[in-house]
Amino acid sequence: MAVDGFLCVGIVLAVVRPVTAQEWIWVIAAIVGGCLPDFLQGLYMFRLKFLRPHQWLHDIFHSNIRLGPYPLFGIPFQLIIAVIALYILM
């Protein structure tokens, strides 16, 4: 997970290329905000009861759709979202 995290941070920094202190703060805030829910999800696996509200909200945002015989169905949607995100960032 650490390698994945560092790789993603490197890609974000390569694409955004913050220069000023304010840009660095925004980029770091976005990275932390994007990673924090998944980090808390990992902590919830240790049955930390105070994270139940977070788990409830986390479950709401995840789809209940099971792809079953169509496991490759989600890949085009992920690619579309990645292209849109890169377009917005540039």
TIVO-2410 file (N, C-alpha, C; in nm, 3 decimals):
# residues 90
REC num residu      c1      c2      c3 atome chaine
REC   1      M   0.082  -0.119   0.000     N      A
REC   1      M   0.000   0.000   0.000    CA      A
REC   1      M   0.087   0.125   0.000     C      A
REC   2      A   0.199   0.118   0.069     N      A
REC   2      A   0.287   0.235   0.075    CA      A
REC   2      A   0.344   0.268  -0.063     C      A
REC   3      V   0.383   0.165  -0.137     N      A
REC   3      V   0.437   0.188  -0.271    CA      A
REC   3      V   0.329   0.251  -0.360     C      A
REC   4      D   0.208   0.201  -0.349     N      A
REC   4      D   0.097   0.256  -0.426    CA      A
REC   4      D   0.073   0.402  -0.389     C      A
REC   5      G   0.077   0.431  -0.260     N      A
REC   5      G   0.056   0.568  -0.215    CA      A
REC   5      G   0.164   0.662  -0.263     C      A
REC   6      F   0.290   0.620  -0.250     N      A
REC   6      F   0.399   0.706  -0.295    CA      A
REC   6      F   0.398   0.725  -0.446     C      A
REC   7      L   0.361   0.621  -0.519     N      A
REC   7      L   0.353   0.632  -0.664    CA      A
REC   7      L   0.244   0.732  -0.704     C      A
REC   8      C   0.131   0.725  -0.639     N      A
REC   8      C   0.022   0.818  -0.670    CA      A
REC   8      C   0.059   0.962  -0.633     C      A
REC   9      V   0.124   0.980  -0.519     N      A
REC   9      V   0.168   1.114  -0.481    CA      A
REC   9      V   0.268   1.168  -0.584     C      A
REC  10      G   0.358   1.083  -0.630     N      A
REC  10      G   0.454   1.125  -0.732    CA      A
REC  10      G   0.387   1.165  -0.861     C      A
REC  11      I   0.286   1.090  -0.902     N      A
REC  11      I   0.213   1.123  -1.025    CA      A
REC  11      I   0.140   1.255  -1.009     C      A
REC  12      V   0.075   1.274  -0.894     N      A
REC  12      V   0.002   1.400  -0.870    CA      A
REC  12      V   0.099   1.518  -0.875     C      A
REC  13      L   0.213   1.504  -0.807     N      A
REC  13      L   0.310   1.614  -0.806    CA      A
REC  13      L   0.368   1.639  -0.945     C      A
REC  14      A   0.385   1.534  -1.025     N      A
REC  14      A   0.437   1.551  -1.160    CA      A
REC  14      A   0.335   1.621  -1.250     C      A
REC  15      V   0.207   1.592  -1.230     N      A
REC  15      V   0.105   1.652  -1.314    CA      A
REC  15      V   0.075   1.796  -1.271     C      A
REC  16      V   0.063   1.818  -1.142     N      A
REC  16      V   0.022   1.949  -1.092    CA      A
REC  16      V   0.140   2.046  -1.085     C      A
REC  17      R   0.255   2.000  -1.046     N      A
REC  17      R   0.377   2.081  -1.033    CA      A
REC  17      R   0.356   2.209  -0.952     C      A
REC  18      P   0.327   2.195  -0.821     N      A
REC  18      P   0.307   2.315  -0.740    CA      A
REC  18      P   0.437   2.394  -0.725     C      A
REC  19      V   0.427   2.526  -0.726     N      A
REC  19      V   0.544   2.612  -0.716    CA      A
REC  19      V   0.540   2.693  -0.587     C      A
REC  20      T   0.429   2.762  -0.565     N      A
REC  20      T   0.419   2.849  -0.448    CA      A
REC  20      T   0.380   2.768  -0.324     C      A
REC  21      A   0.398   2.829  -0.209     N      A
REC  21      A   0.362   2.763  -0.083    CA      A
REC  21      A   0.212   2.734  -0.078     C      A
REC  22      Q   0.133   2.827  -0.130     N      A
REC  22      Q  -0.012   2.807  -0.130    CA      A
REC  22      Q  -0.051   2.688  -0.218     C      A
REC  23      E   0.013   2.674  -0.333     N      A
REC  23      E  -0.015   2.559  -0.420    CA      A
REC  23      E   0.024   2.429  -0.352     C      A
REC  24      W   0.137   2.428  -0.282     N      A
REC  24      W   0.180   2.308  -0.210    CA      A
REC  24      W   0.078   2.270  -0.102     C      A
REC  25      I   0.027   2.370  -0.031     N      A
REC  25      I  -0.071   2.343   0.074    CA      A
REC  25      I  -0.197   2.281   0.014     C      A
REC  26      W  -0.245   2.336  -0.098     N      A
REC  26      W  -0.365   2.283  -0.162    CA      A
REC  26      W  -0.343   2.140  -0.213     C      A
REC  27      V  -0.228   2.114  -0.273     N      A
REC  27      V  -0.199   1.980  -0.324    CA      A
REC  27      V  -0.189   1.880  -0.210     C      A
REC  28      I  -0.119   1.916  -0.104     N      A
REC  28      I  -0.107   1.826   0.010    CA      A
REC  28      I  -0.243   1.803   0.076     C      A
REC  29      A  -0.323   1.908   0.087     N      A
REC  29      A  -0.458   1.893   0.144    CA      A
REC  29      A  -0.543   1.799   0.058     C      A
REC  30      A  -0.531   1.810  -0.073     N      A
REC  30      A  -0.607   1.722  -0.163    CA      A
REC  30      A  -0.561   1.578  -0.150     C      A
REC  31      I  -0.430   1.557  -0.140     N      A
REC  31      I  -0.377   1.421  -0.126    CA      A
REC  31      I  -0.422   1.360   0.006     C      A
REC  32      V  -0.410   1.435   0.114     N      A
REC  32      V  -0.452   1.384   0.246    CA      A
REC  32      V  -0.602   1.358   0.246     C      A
REC  33      G  -0.680   1.452   0.192     N      A
REC  33      G  -0.824   1.434   0.187    CA      A
REC  33      G  -0.867   1.315   0.103     C      A
REC  34      G  -0.790   1.286  -0.001     N      A
REC  34      G  -0.823   1.172  -0.085    CA      A
REC  34      G  -0.784   1.039  -0.022     C      A
REC  35      C  -0.680   1.039   0.058     N      A
REC  35      C  -0.630   0.915   0.119    CA      A
REC  35      C  -0.691   0.886   0.256     C      A
REC  36      L  -0.734   0.989   0.327     N      A
REC  36      L  -0.781   0.972   0.464    CA      A
REC  36      L  -0.898   0.875   0.478     C      A
REC  37      P  -1.000   0.881   0.392     N      A
REC  37      P  -1.111   0.784   0.408    CA      A
REC  37      P  -1.064   0.639   0.397     C      A
REC  38      D  -0.974   0.610   0.306     N      A
REC  38      D  -0.925   0.473   0.293    CA      A
REC  38      D  -0.838   0.433   0.411     C      A
REC  39      F  -0.761   0.529   0.464     N      A
REC  39      F  -0.680   0.501   0.583    CA      A
REC  39      F  -0.771   0.470   0.702     C      A
REC  40      L  -0.877   0.549   0.718     N      A
REC  40      L  -0.971   0.523   0.827    CA      A
REC  40      L  -1.044   0.391   0.806     C      A
REC  41      Q  -1.068   0.354   0.680     N      A
REC  41      Q  -1.129   0.225   0.650    CA      A
REC  41      Q  -1.039   0.112   0.699     C      A
REC  42      G  -0.908   0.128   0.678     N      A
REC  42      G  -0.814   0.028   0.727    CA      A
REC  42      G  -0.813   0.021   0.879     C      A
REC  43      L  -0.822   0.136   0.945     N      A
REC  43      L  -0.828   0.135   1.092    CA      A
REC  43      L  -0.955   0.071   1.143     C      A
REC  44      Y  -1.064   0.086   1.068     N      A
REC  44      Y  -1.192   0.026   1.111    CA      A
REC  44      Y  -1.183  -0.126   1.114     C      A
REC  45      M  -1.094  -0.183   1.036     N      A
REC  45      M  -1.078  -0.329   1.035    CA      A
REC  45      M  -1.034  -0.381   1.172     C      A
REC  46      F  -0.978  -0.293   1.255     N      A
REC  46      F  -0.938  -0.332   1.390    CA      A
REC  46      F  -1.053  -0.317   1.489     C      A
REC  47      R  -1.175  -0.298   1.437     N      A
REC  47      R  -1.297  -0.287   1.517    CA      A
REC  47      R  -1.294  -0.170   1.615     C      A
REC  48      L  -1.247  -0.056   1.567     N      A
REC  48      L  -1.249   0.066   1.647    CA      A
REC  48      L  -1.390   0.125   1.640     C      A
REC  49      K  -1.462   0.118   1.749     N      A
REC  49      K  -1.604   0.154   1.749    CA      A
REC  49      K  -1.631   0.301   1.716     C      A
REC  50      F  -1.537   0.390   1.748     N      A
REC  50      F  -1.561   0.531   1.721    CA      A
REC  50      F  -1.561   0.561   1.571     C      A
REC  51      L  -1.519   0.466   1.488     N      A
REC  51      L  -1.519   0.486   1.343    CA      A
REC  51      L  -1.645   0.434   1.274     C      A
REC  52      R  -1.743   0.390   1.352     N      A
REC  52      R  -1.868   0.339   1.291    CA      A
REC  52      R  -1.939   0.443   1.204     C      A
REC  53      P  -1.949   0.570   1.247     N      A
REC  53      P  -2.013   0.669   1.158    CA      A
REC  53      P  -1.938   0.684   1.025     C      A
REC  54      H  -1.807   0.681   1.032     N      A
REC  54      H  -1.729   0.690   0.908    CA      A
REC  54      H  -1.755   0.568   0.821     C      A
REC  55      Q  -1.760   0.450   0.880     N      A
REC  55      Q  -1.784   0.327   0.804    CA      A
REC  55      Q  -1.922   0.332   0.738     C      A
REC  56      W  -2.020   0.382   0.811     N      A
REC  56      W  -2.155   0.393   0.757    CA      A
REC  56      W  -2.156   0.484   0.635     C      A
REC  57      L  -2.092   0.601   0.646     N      A
REC  57      L  -2.084   0.694   0.533    CA      A
REC  57      L  -2.003   0.635   0.418     C      A
REC  58      H  -1.895   0.567   0.451     N      A
REC  58      H  -1.810   0.504   0.349    CA      A
REC  58      H  -1.890   0.401   0.269     C      A
REC  59      D  -1.973   0.324   0.339     N      A
REC  59      D  -2.055   0.223   0.271    CA      A
REC  59      D  -2.160   0.287   0.180     C      A
REC  60      I  -2.210   0.404   0.219     N      A
REC  60      I  -2.310   0.472   0.136    CA      A
REC  60      I  -2.249   0.512   0.002     C      A
REC  61      F  -2.124   0.558   0.003     N      A
REC  61      F  -2.061   0.606  -0.119    CA      A
REC  61      F  -2.016   0.494  -0.211     C      A
REC  62      H  -2.007   0.373  -0.160     N      A
REC  62      H  -1.968   0.261  -0.244    CA      A
REC  62      H  -2.092   0.196  -0.304     C      A
REC  63      S  -2.079   0.151  -0.424     N      A
REC  63      S  -2.191   0.094  -0.498    CA      A
REC  63      S  -2.224  -0.046  -0.447     C      A
REC  64      N  -2.352  -0.078  -0.449     N      A
REC  64      N  -2.397  -0.213  -0.417    CA      A
REC  64      N  -2.407  -0.299  -0.542     C      A
REC  65      I  -2.374  -0.243  -0.657     N      A
REC  65      I  -2.382  -0.316  -0.783    CA      A
REC  65      I  -2.269  -0.417  -0.789     C      A
REC  66      R  -2.302  -0.540  -0.810     N      A
REC  66      R  -2.202  -0.645  -0.826    CA      A
REC  66      R  -2.190  -0.676  -0.975     C      A
REC  67      L  -2.068  -0.671  -1.026     N      A
REC  67      L  -2.048  -0.686  -1.170    CA      A
REC  67      L  -2.062  -0.830  -1.216     C      A
REC  68      G  -2.047  -0.926  -1.126     N      A
REC  68      G  -2.070  -1.067  -1.158    CA      A
REC  68      G  -1.996  -1.111  -1.283     C      A
REC  69      P  -2.070  -1.146  -1.389     N      A
REC  69      P  -2.004  -1.197  -1.509    CA      A
REC  69      P  -1.937  -1.088  -1.594     C      A
REC  70      Y  -1.947  -0.963  -1.554     N      A
REC  70      Y  -1.890  -0.852  -1.631    CA      A
REC  70      Y  -1.784  -0.777  -1.550     C      A
REC  71      P  -1.675  -0.841  -1.511     N      A
REC  71      P  -1.577  -0.774  -1.425    CA      A
REC  71      P  -1.503  -0.660  -1.494     C      A
REC  72      L  -1.498  -0.660  -1.626     N      A
REC  72      L  -1.427  -0.554  -1.698    CA      A
REC  72      L  -1.515  -0.434  -1.728     C      A
REC  73      F  -1.638  -0.438  -1.682     N      A
REC  73      F  -1.733  -0.330  -1.709    CA      A
REC  73      F  -1.690  -0.199  -1.645     C      A
REC  74      G  -1.627  -0.203  -1.527     N      A
REC  74      G  -1.590  -0.082  -1.456    CA      A
REC  74      G  -1.464  -0.014  -1.508     C      A
REC  75      I  -1.380  -0.085  -1.580     N      A
REC  75      I  -1.253  -0.028  -1.626    CA      A
REC  75      I  -1.274   0.091  -1.719     C      A
REC  76      P  -1.362   0.085  -1.818     N      A
REC  76      P  -1.382   0.203  -1.903    CA      A
REC  76      P  -1.429   0.325  -1.823     C      A
REC  77      F  -1.514   0.305  -1.724     N      A
REC  77      F  -1.560   0.416  -1.643    CA      A
REC  77      F  -1.445   0.477  -1.562     C      A
REC  78      Q  -1.357   0.394  -1.509     N      A
REC  78      Q  -1.242   0.446  -1.436    CA      A
REC  78      Q  -1.150   0.525  -1.528     C      A
REC  79      L  -1.132   0.477  -1.650     N      A
REC  79      L  -1.048   0.549  -1.746    CA      A
REC  79      L  -1.111   0.683  -1.783     C      A
REC  80      I  -1.242   0.686  -1.801     N      A
REC  80      I  -1.311   0.811  -1.834    CA      A
REC  80      I  -1.294   0.912  -1.720     C      A
REC  81      I  -1.311   0.866  -1.597     N      A
REC  81      I  -1.295   0.955  -1.482    CA      A
REC  81      I  -1.152   1.005  -1.472     C      A
REC  82      A  -1.053   0.919  -1.496     N      A
REC  82      A  -0.913   0.960  -1.491    CA      A
REC  82      A  -0.882   1.064  -1.598     C      A
REC  83      V  -0.935   1.047  -1.718     N      A
REC  83      V  -0.913   1.143  -1.826    CA      A
REC  83      V  -0.977   1.278  -1.792     C      A
REC  84      I  -1.098   1.275  -1.738     N      A
REC  84      I  -1.165   1.399  -1.698    CA      A
REC  84      I  -1.087   1.469  -1.588     C      A
REC  85      A  -1.038   1.394  -1.491     N      A
REC  85      A  -0.961   1.452  -1.381    CA      A
REC  85      A  -0.831   1.516  -1.433     C      A
REC  86      L  -0.763   1.447  -1.523     N      A
REC  86      L  -0.640   1.504  -1.579    CA      A
REC  86      L  -0.670   1.629  -1.661     C      A
REC  87      Y  -0.781   1.627  -1.734     N      A
REC  87      Y  -0.819   1.746  -1.811    CA      A
REC  87      Y  -0.845   1.865  -1.720     C      A
REC  88      I  -0.914   1.840  -1.609     N      A
REC  88      I  -0.944   1.948  -1.514    CA      A
REC  88      I  -0.815   1.999  -1.450     C      A
REC  89      L  -0.723   1.910  -1.418     N      A
REC  89      L  -0.597   1.950  -1.354    CA      A
REC  89      L  -0.507   2.030  -1.447     C      A
REC  90      M  -0.516   2.004  -1.575     N      A
REC  90      M  -0.429   2.073  -1.669    CA      A
REC  90      M  -0.498   2.198  -1.714     C      A
***
